[in-house]
């Protein structure tokens, strides 16, 4: 734990100075927050945590100012929050930023000579990836190049969400992510999708199991819940996770689920 924490602290300092966050640093963060639980889902949840608490300059500097004991507690507490509630104070910017990075990471081909701006970016209350992609094509046509994710989010917020206060680069959390995080964007999309469909109790149980806080029966006692009810929550959690992982590399993902749910989930 101490070794991982020291590595993470040094990585935070390096990221503050240069924007670099290495693979060994990501591995240390993973060990510190999720132990030895394998799988893409954990990488994705760590990606969401990184986006909210390390890319965001004010929050990162809060962490750097803490002593070791407080830093370890804060990192684990903030990761629990990401897993358990799936929400964030910069909700609009983060939700839009996820779609922007998704579109740009998948590659958008040649810069269009002209493209219309869509009238809005949402279907109902959620951002639409297809409409975000249309807006990015229109913005690229104006710039004569594809924008960076940070540029794109600021422009789309300005055009479509003028009620959102203008976000400064330093404080918005919209700096382009480091390579160690970009390589895990697909896992991050998986984790975000999963947190969107899980119910609050299921997210709480996922957090309990993921962070090795005890068995399902321990969780039931903490919640004042009947064992049978807790196991029904577990069954639903397993079903949703298996559905989200469908079509992915089966051996790796089944191993991850087996590890997550085996000794602690029975």
Buried (B, 14 or more C-beta within 10 A) or exposed (E): EEEBBEBBBEBBEBBBEEEEBBEEBBEBBBBBBBEEBBBBBBBBBBBBBBBBBBBBBEBBEBBEEBEEEEBBEBBBEBBBBBBBEBEBEBEBBBBBBBBBBBBBBEEBEEEEEEBEBBEEBBEEEEBBBEBBBBBBBBBBBEEEEBBBBBBBBBBBBEBBBEEBEEBEEEEBBBBBBBEBBBBBBBBBBBBBEBBEEBEEBBBBBBBBBBBEEBBBBEBBEEBEBEEEEBBEBBEBBBEBBEEBBEEBEEEEBBEBBEBBBEEBBE
